[in-house]
Amino acid sequence: MIRVAVSDDKKSIFELYGMSTSLNFVSREDYFAKKFIPENVVVNEVNGRIAASTQVDFYTMMLNGRKLAVSYIYGRFFDHTKGSKFINALTNEVVDNQKYRTLVSLIPTSNPKEFARYGFEEIYQKRMYTITRSQLENASYQGVSKEFKINDLMRLYNDFTSHFNGYLLRSKSYWLNLIDLLQFKRYNLAVYYDEEKKPQGYMIYYIEAGRVVVNEIVYNNGTALTRLLCYGLRLKHTIRVFVSENEDLARAFPKLKYKLVTTMVARINDLEMFNQLFSSNVKSTREAFYLNSLPLFISEESY
């Protein structure tokens, strides 16, 4: 029986996590402490026990100049010893139901083939750069601080994403929840202020044993980008930086190399409705996302 979860299901889903092999960027601690919303979770109950679960959150996306409702499907847990039939059945129903709720569905994943059967296409990739101190040895991190205001972050994000397509809109409540989650995960947020004390960029990062990992970096100019990266290199000799597929950091720092990594798949839930809305004739999700010439940006899967 496929049904909406209730609060009492939390313990069973918590245990189900430990039996899962396909976690899709979700860690147990932050998910159950900060992201688990029973009314957004759908479960497949078999003989009185939960055999599979997934969560669907809802956002607003700016796609091709319009605001569209988006379903964000993640937290897919199932007992792998019993095979994948229960999670497949659950995913099929959840995906089908989104046709009546949102125009776009997203699933964070590094394995796009896993979701091709449900009509999802590989849309978002990121460039993963590894940078060492020697590559920025004469640069400065002056002006970077861990002090910030929510409104400054909102303004920086809005200015930055205005150059992109397919990004999620972030309200003030979104930012408050994100900062709460980042603090729980022991992530850090640093902001660069110019000589006039105006915010010009920020980055979200965490520290590993041998490097700093930058999940999101937003900047108004090359100085902001350089100062933020140098701040990360102040903490460790190496930083790993994830940016959108079209951000070529080698333009600012020659000889940098990158690796492309898949982070998200997408699905237009109703192509006929999409074509009516945009006066288009697209036949695939990829065509729909590239109606606009602007590059794509999204980083939510990192959290």
Contacts in CASP RR format, 6 or more apart in sequence:
PFRMAT RR
TARGET T0000
AUTHOR 0000-0000-0000
METHOD contacts of the structure
MODEL  1
MIRVAVSDDKKSIFELYGMSTSLNFVSREDYFAKKFIPENVVVNEVNGRI
AASTQVDFYTMMLNGRKLAVSYIYGRFFDHTKGSKFINALTNEVVDNQKY
RTLVSLIPTSNPKEFARYGFEEIYQKRMYTITRSQLENASYQGVSKEFKI
NDLMRLYNDFTSHFNGYLLRSKSYWLNLIDLLQFKRYNLAVYYDEEKKPQ
GYMIYYIEAGRVVVNEIVYNNGTALTRLLCYGLRLKHTIRVFVSENEDLA
RAFPKLKYKLVTTMVARINDLEMFNQLFSSNVKSTREAFYLNSLPLFISE
ESY
1 44 0 8 1.000
1 45 0 8 1.000
1 46 0 8 1.000
2 42 0 8 1.000
2 43 0 8 1.000
2 44 0 8 1.000
2 45 0 8 1.000
2 89 0 8 1.000
2 90 0 8 1.000
2 93 0 8 1.000
3 42 0 8 1.000
3 43 0 8 1.000
3 45 0 8 1.000
4 38 0 8 1.000
4 39 0 8 1.000
4 41 0 8 1.000
4 42 0 8 1.000
4 43 0 8 1.000
5 13 0 8 1.000
5 38 0 8 1.000
5 39 0 8 1.000
5 41 0 8 1.000
5 42 0 8 1.000
5 43 0 8 1.000
5 53 0 8 1.000
6 38 0 8 1.000
7 38 0 8 1.000
9 38 0 8 1.000
9 41 0 8 1.000
9 43 0 8 1.000
9 50 0 8 1.000
9 53 0 8 1.000
10 32 0 8 1.000
10 36 0 8 1.000
10 38 0 8 1.000
12 49 0 8 1.000
12 50 0 8 1.000
13 32 0 8 1.000
13 36 0 8 1.000
13 41 0 8 1.000
13 43 0 8 1.000
13 50 0 8 1.000
13 53 0 8 1.000
13 77 0 8 1.000
14 28 0 8 1.000
14 32 0 8 1.000
16 50 0 8 1.000
16 51 0 8 1.000
16 52 0 8 1.000
16 53 0 8 1.000
16 77 0 8 1.000
16 78 0 8 1.000
16 79 0 8 1.000
17 23 0 8 1.000
17 28 0 8 1.000
17 31 0 8 1.000
17 32 0 8 1.000
17 77 0 8 1.000
18 28 0 8 1.000
18 77 0 8 1.000
19 77 0 8 1.000
19 78 0 8 1.000
19 79 0 8 1.000
19 80 0 8 1.000
19 81 0 8 1.000
20 76 0 8 1.000
20 77 0 8 1.000
20 78 0 8 1.000
20 79 0 8 1.000
20 80 0 8 1.000
21 80 0 8 1.000
22 76 0 8 1.000
22 78 0 8 1.000
22 80 0 8 1.000
22 87 0 8 1.000
22 111 0 8 1.000
22 114 0 8 1.000
23 75 0 8 1.000
23 76 0 8 1.000
23 77 0 8 1.000
24 74 0 8 1.000
24 75 0 8 1.000
24 76 0 8 1.000
24 107 0 8 1.000
24 108 0 8 1.000
24 109 0 8 1.000
25 74 0 8 1.000
25 108 0 8 1.000
25 109 0 8 1.000
25 110 0 8 1.000
25 301 0 8 1.000
25 302 0 8 1.000
26 35 0 8 1.000
26 74 0 8 1.000
26 75 0 8 1.000
27 185 0 8 1.000
29 184 0 8 1.000
30 181 0 8 1.000
30 184 0 8 1.000
30 185 0 8 1.000
31 75 0 8 1.000
33 184 0 8 1.000
34 177 0 8 1.000
34 180 0 8 1.000
34 181 0 8 1.000
34 184 0 8 1.000
35 55 0 8 1.000
35 57 0 8 1.000
35 181 0 8 1.000
36 55 0 8 1.000
37 55 0 8 1.000
37 57 0 8 1.000
40 55 0 8 1.000
40 56 0 8 1.000
40 57 0 8 1.000
40 58 0 8 1.000
41 53 0 8 1.000
41 54 0 8 1.000
41 55 0 8 1.000
41 56 0 8 1.000
42 53 0 8 1.000
42 54 0 8 1.000
42 55 0 8 1.000
42 56 0 8 1.000
42 90 0 8 1.000
42 93 0 8 1.000
42 94 0 8 1.000
43 50 0 8 1.000
43 52 0 8 1.000
43 53 0 8 1.000
43 90 0 8 1.000
44 50 0 8 1.000
44 51 0 8 1.000
44 52 0 8 1.000
44 53 0 8 1.000
44 86 0 8 1.000
44 87 0 8 1.000
44 89 0 8 1.000
44 90 0 8 1.000
45 51 0 8 1.000
46 86 0 8 1.000
51 78 0 8 1.000
51 79 0 8 1.000
51 82 0 8 1.000
51 86 0 8 1.000
51 87 0 8 1.000
52 76 0 8 1.000
52 77 0 8 1.000
52 78 0 8 1.000
52 79 0 8 1.000
52 86 0 8 1.000
52 87 0 8 1.000
52 89 0 8 1.000
52 90 0 8 1.000
53 75 0 8 1.000
53 76 0 8 1.000
53 77 0 8 1.000
53 78 0 8 1.000
53 90 0 8 1.000
54 73 0 8 1.000
54 74 0 8 1.000
54 75 0 8 1.000
54 76 0 8 1.000
54 77 0 8 1.000
54 87 0 8 1.000
54 90 0 8 1.000
54 91 0 8 1.000
54 94 0 8 1.000
55 73 0 8 1.000
55 74 0 8 1.000
55 75 0 8 1.000
56 71 0 8 1.000
56 72 0 8 1.000
56 73 0 8 1.000
56 94 0 8 1.000
56 98 0 8 1.000
57 71 0 8 1.000
57 72 0 8 1.000
57 74 0 8 1.000
58 69 0 8 1.000
58 70 0 8 1.000
58 71 0 8 1.000
58 72 0 8 1.000
58 101 0 8 1.000
58 102 0 8 1.000
59 69 0 8 1.000
59 70 0 8 1.000
59 72 0 8 1.000
59 168 0 8 1.000
59 169 0 8 1.000
59 300 0 8 1.000
60 67 0 8 1.000
60 68 0 8 1.000
60 69 0 8 1.000
60 70 0 8 1.000
60 168 0 8 1.000
60 169 0 8 1.000
61 67 0 8 1.000
61 68 0 8 1.000
61 69 0 8 1.000
61 70 0 8 1.000
61 104 0 8 1.000
61 166 0 8 1.000
61 167 0 8 1.000
61 168 0 8 1.000
61 169 0 8 1.000
62 68 0 8 1.000
62 161 0 8 1.000
62 165 0 8 1.000
62 166 0 8 1.000
62 167 0 8 1.000
62 168 0 8 1.000
62 169 0 8 1.000
63 104 0 8 1.000
63 165 0 8 1.000
63 166 0 8 1.000
63 288 0 8 1.000
63 289 0 8 1.000
63 292 0 8 1.000
64 165 0 8 1.000
64 166 0 8 1.000
64 278 0 8 1.000
64 288 0 8 1.000
64 291 0 8 1.000
64 292 0 8 1.000
65 165 0 8 1.000
65 292 0 8 1.000
66 277 0 8 1.000
66 278 0 8 1.000
67 169 0 8 1.000
68 102 0 8 1.000
68 103 0 8 1.000
68 104 0 8 1.000
69 101 0 8 1.000
69 102 0 8 1.000
69 103 0 8 1.000
69 104 0 8 1.000
70 102 0 8 1.000
70 103 0 8 1.000
70 104 0 8 1.000
70 105 0 8 1.000
70 106 0 8 1.000
70 168 0 8 1.000
71 98 0 8 1.000
71 101 0 8 1.000
71 102 0 8 1.000
71 104 0 8 1.000
71 105 0 8 1.000
71 106 0 8 1.000
71 269 0 8 1.000
72 105 0 8 1.000
72 106 0 8 1.000
72 107 0 8 1.000
72 108 0 8 1.000
72 300 0 8 1.000
73 91 0 8 1.000
73 94 0 8 1.000
73 95 0 8 1.000
73 98 0 8 1.000
73 105 0 8 1.000
73 106 0 8 1.000
73 107 0 8 1.000
74 107 0 8 1.000
74 108 0 8 1.000
76 87 0 8 1.000
76 91 0 8 1.000
77 87 0 8 1.000
78 84 0 8 1.000
78 86 0 8 1.000
78 87 0 8 1.000
78 90 0 8 1.000
79 86 0 8 1.000
91 118 0 8 1.000
92 118 0 8 1.000
95 105 0 8 1.000
95 118 0 8 1.000
95 119 0 8 1.000
95 267 0 8 1.000
98 105 0 8 1.000
98 269 0 8 1.000
99 269 0 8 1.000
99 270 0 8 1.000
102 269 0 8 1.000
103 268 0 8 1.000
103 269 0 8 1.000
103 270 0 8 1.000
103 273 0 8 1.000
103 274 0 8 1.000
103 277 0 8 1.000
104 266 0 8 1.000
104 267 0 8 1.000
104 268 0 8 1.000
104 269 0 8 1.000
105 120 0 8 1.000
105 266 0 8 1.000
105 267 0 8 1.000
105 269 0 8 1.000
106 264 0 8 1.000
106 265 0 8 1.000
106 266 0 8 1.000
106 267 0 8 1.000
106 298 0 8 1.000
107 115 0 8 1.000
107 120 0 8 1.000
107 264 0 8 1.000
107 265 0 8 1.000
107 266 0 8 1.000
108 263 0 8 1.000
108 264 0 8 1.000
108 300 0 8 1.000
108 301 0 8 1.000
109 115 0 8 1.000
109 262 0 8 1.000
109 263 0 8 1.000
109 264 0 8 1.000
109 265 0 8 1.000
110 261 0 8 1.000
110 262 0 8 1.000
110 263 0 8 1.000
111 262 0 8 1.000
112 120 0 8 1.000
112 121 0 8 1.000
112 122 0 8 1.000
112 262 0 8 1.000
112 265 0 8 1.000
115 265 0 8 1.000
118 267 0 8 1.000
119 267 0 8 1.000
119 285 0 8 1.000
120 265 0 8 1.000
120 266 0 8 1.000
120 267 0 8 1.000
120 285 0 8 1.000
121 265 0 8 1.000
121 266 0 8 1.000
121 267 0 8 1.000
121 284 0 8 1.000
121 285 0 8 1.000
121 286 0 8 1.000
122 262 0 8 1.000
122 265 0 8 1.000
123 264 0 8 1.000
123 265 0 8 1.000
123 266 0 8 1.000
123 285 0 8 1.000
123 286 0 8 1.000
123 289 0 8 1.000
123 296 0 8 1.000
124 245 0 8 1.000
124 262 0 8 1.000
124 263 0 8 1.000
124 264 0 8 1.000
124 265 0 8 1.000
124 266 0 8 1.000
124 296 0 8 1.000
124 298 0 8 1.000
125 245 0 8 1.000
125 260 0 8 1.000
125 261 0 8 1.000
125 262 0 8 1.000
125 263 0 8 1.000
126 242 0 8 1.000
126 243 0 8 1.000
126 244 0 8 1.000
126 245 0 8 1.000
126 260 0 8 1.000
126 261 0 8 1.000
126 263 0 8 1.000
126 299 0 8 1.000
127 242 0 8 1.000
127 243 0 8 1.000
127 244 0 8 1.000
127 245 0 8 1.000
127 247 0 8 1.000
127 248 0 8 1.000
127 249 0 8 1.000
127 258 0 8 1.000
127 259 0 8 1.000
127 260 0 8 1.000
128 240 0 8 1.000
128 241 0 8 1.000
128 242 0 8 1.000
128 258 0 8 1.000
128 259 0 8 1.000
128 260 0 8 1.000
128 261 0 8 1.000
129 240 0 8 1.000
129 241 0 8 1.000
129 242 0 8 1.000
129 243 0 8 1.000
129 249 0 8 1.000
129 256 0 8 1.000
129 257 0 8 1.000
129 258 0 8 1.000
130 211 0 8 1.000
130 238 0 8 1.000
130 239 0 8 1.000
130 240 0 8 1.000
130 241 0 8 1.000
130 257 0 8 1.000
131 229 0 8 1.000
131 233 0 8 1.000
131 238 0 8 1.000
131 239 0 8 1.000
131 240 0 8 1.000
131 241 0 8 1.000
131 253 0 8 1.000
131 256 0 8 1.000
132 233 0 8 1.000
132 237 0 8 1.000
132 238 0 8 1.000
133 233 0 8 1.000
133 237 0 8 1.000
133 238 0 8 1.000
135 253 0 8 1.000
135 255 0 8 1.000
135 256 0 8 1.000
136 226 0 8 1.000
136 229 0 8 1.000
136 230 0 8 1.000
136 233 0 8 1.000
136 253 0 8 1.000
139 226 0 8 1.000
139 227 0 8 1.000
139 229 0 8 1.000
139 230 0 8 1.000
140 226 0 8 1.000
140 227 0 8 1.000
140 230 0 8 1.000
141 227 0 8 1.000
141 228 0 8 1.000
141 230 0 8 1.000
141 231 0 8 1.000
141 232 0 8 1.000
141 233 0 8 1.000
141 234 0 8 1.000
142 227 0 8 1.000
143 192 0 8 1.000
143 193 0 8 1.000
143 194 0 8 1.000
143 227 0 8 1.000
144 190 0 8 1.000
144 191 0 8 1.000
144 192 0 8 1.000
144 193 0 8 1.000
144 227 0 8 1.000
144 228 0 8 1.000
144 230 0 8 1.000
144 231 0 8 1.000
145 190 0 8 1.000
145 191 0 8 1.000
145 192 0 8 1.000
145 193 0 8 1.000
146 188 0 8 1.000
146 189 0 8 1.000
146 190 0 8 1.000
146 191 0 8 1.000
147 191 0 8 1.000
148 189 0 8 1.000
148 191 0 8 1.000
148 199 0 8 1.000
148 202 0 8 1.000
150 172 0 8 1.000
150 175 0 8 1.000
150 176 0 8 1.000
150 179 0 8 1.000
152 191 0 8 1.000
152 199 0 8 1.000
152 202 0 8 1.000
153 175 0 8 1.000
153 189 0 8 1.000
153 191 0 8 1.000
153 202 0 8 1.000
154 170 0 8 1.000
154 172 0 8 1.000
154 175 0 8 1.000
155 199 0 8 1.000
156 191 0 8 1.000
156 199 0 8 1.000
156 200 0 8 1.000
156 201 0 8 1.000
156 202 0 8 1.000
156 218 0 8 1.000
156 220 0 8 1.000
157 170 0 8 1.000
157 218 0 8 1.000
158 170 0 8 1.000
159 220 0 8 1.000
160 218 0 8 1.000
160 219 0 8 1.000
160 220 0 8 1.000
160 297 0 8 1.000
161 167 0 8 1.000
161 297 0 8 1.000
163 294 0 8 1.000
163 295 0 8 1.000
164 244 0 8 1.000
164 294 0 8 1.000
164 295 0 8 1.000
164 296 0 8 1.000
164 297 0 8 1.000
165 289 0 8 1.000
165 292 0 8 1.000
165 294 0 8 1.000
165 295 0 8 1.000
165 296 0 8 1.000
165 297 0 8 1.000
166 289 0 8 1.000
166 296 0 8 1.000
166 297 0 8 1.000
166 298 0 8 1.000
167 296 0 8 1.000
167 297 0 8 1.000
167 298 0 8 1.000
168 298 0 8 1.000
168 300 0 8 1.000
170 178 0 8 1.000
178 303 0 8 1.000
179 189 0 8 1.000
181 303 0 8 1.000
182 188 0 8 1.000
182 189 0 8 1.000
182 204 0 8 1.000
182 303 0 8 1.000
185 206 0 8 1.000
185 303 0 8 1.000
186 206 0 8 1.000
187 204 0 8 1.000
187 205 0 8 1.000
187 206 0 8 1.000
187 215 0 8 1.000
188 204 0 8 1.000
188 205 0 8 1.000
188 206 0 8 1.000
188 207 0 8 1.000
189 202 0 8 1.000
189 203 0 8 1.000
189 204 0 8 1.000
189 205 0 8 1.000
190 202 0 8 1.000
190 203 0 8 1.000
190 205 0 8 1.000
190 228 0 8 1.000
190 231 0 8 1.000
190 232 0 8 1.000
191 199 0 8 1.000
191 201 0 8 1.000
191 202 0 8 1.000
192 199 0 8 1.000
192 200 0 8 1.000
192 201 0 8 1.000
192 202 0 8 1.000
192 219 0 8 1.000
192 223 0 8 1.000
192 224 0 8 1.000
192 227 0 8 1.000
192 228 0 8 1.000
192 231 0 8 1.000
193 199 0 8 1.000
193 200 0 8 1.000
194 200 0 8 1.000
194 223 0 8 1.000
194 224 0 8 1.000
200 219 0 8 1.000
200 220 0 8 1.000
200 221 0 8 1.000
200 223 0 8 1.000
200 224 0 8 1.000
201 217 0 8 1.000
201 218 0 8 1.000
201 219 0 8 1.000
201 220 0 8 1.000
201 224 0 8 1.000
201 228 0 8 1.000
202 217 0 8 1.000
202 218 0 8 1.000
202 228 0 8 1.000
203 214 0 8 1.000
203 216 0 8 1.000
203 217 0 8 1.000
203 218 0 8 1.000
203 228 0 8 1.000
203 229 0 8 1.000
203 231 0 8 1.000
203 232 0 8 1.000
204 214 0 8 1.000
204 215 0 8 1.000
204 216 0 8 1.000
204 217 0 8 1.000
204 302 0 8 1.000
205 212 0 8 1.000
205 213 0 8 1.000
205 214 0 8 1.000
205 215 0 8 1.000
205 232 0 8 1.000
205 239 0 8 1.000
206 212 0 8 1.000
206 213 0 8 1.000
206 215 0 8 1.000
207 213 0 8 1.000
207 235 0 8 1.000
207 236 0 8 1.000
208 236 0 8 1.000
210 236 0 8 1.000
210 237 0 8 1.000
210 238 0 8 1.000
211 236 0 8 1.000
211 237 0 8 1.000
211 238 0 8 1.000
211 239 0 8 1.000
211 240 0 8 1.000
212 232 0 8 1.000
212 233 0 8 1.000
212 235 0 8 1.000
212 236 0 8 1.000
212 238 0 8 1.000
212 239 0 8 1.000
212 240 0 8 1.000
213 239 0 8 1.000
213 240 0 8 1.000
213 242 0 8 1.000
214 228 0 8 1.000
214 229 0 8 1.000
214 232 0 8 1.000
214 239 0 8 1.000
214 240 0 8 1.000
214 241 0 8 1.000
214 242 0 8 1.000
215 242 0 8 1.000
215 299 0 8 1.000
215 302 0 8 1.000
215 303 0 8 1.000
216 242 0 8 1.000
216 299 0 8 1.000
216 302 0 8 1.000
217 225 0 8 1.000
217 228 0 8 1.000
217 229 0 8 1.000
217 241 0 8 1.000
217 243 0 8 1.000
219 225 0 8 1.000
219 228 0 8 1.000
222 252 0 8 1.000
225 249 0 8 1.000
225 252 0 8 1.000
226 252 0 8 1.000
229 239 0 8 1.000
229 241 0 8 1.000
232 239 0 8 1.000
233 239 0 8 1.000
241 249 0 8 1.000
242 261 0 8 1.000
242 299 0 8 1.000
242 302 0 8 1.000
243 249 0 8 1.000
244 295 0 8 1.000
244 296 0 8 1.000
244 297 0 8 1.000
244 298 0 8 1.000
244 299 0 8 1.000
245 260 0 8 1.000
245 295 0 8 1.000
245 296 0 8 1.000
246 295 0 8 1.000
246 296 0 8 1.000
249 256 0 8 1.000
249 258 0 8 1.000
250 256 0 8 1.000
250 257 0 8 1.000
250 258 0 8 1.000
263 298 0 8 1.000
263 301 0 8 1.000
263 302 0 8 1.000
264 298 0 8 1.000
264 301 0 8 1.000
266 285 0 8 1.000
266 289 0 8 1.000
267 285 0 8 1.000
268 274 0 8 1.000
268 282 0 8 1.000
268 285 0 8 1.000
268 288 0 8 1.000
271 282 0 8 1.000
271 283 0 8 1.000
271 284 0 8 1.000
271 288 0 8 1.000
274 280 0 8 1.000
274 282 0 8 1.000
274 288 0 8 1.000
275 281 0 8 1.000
275 282 0 8 1.000
278 288 0 8 1.000
278 291 0 8 1.000
280 288 0 8 1.000
280 291 0 8 1.000
282 288 0 8 1.000
282 291 0 8 1.000
289 296 0 8 1.000
END
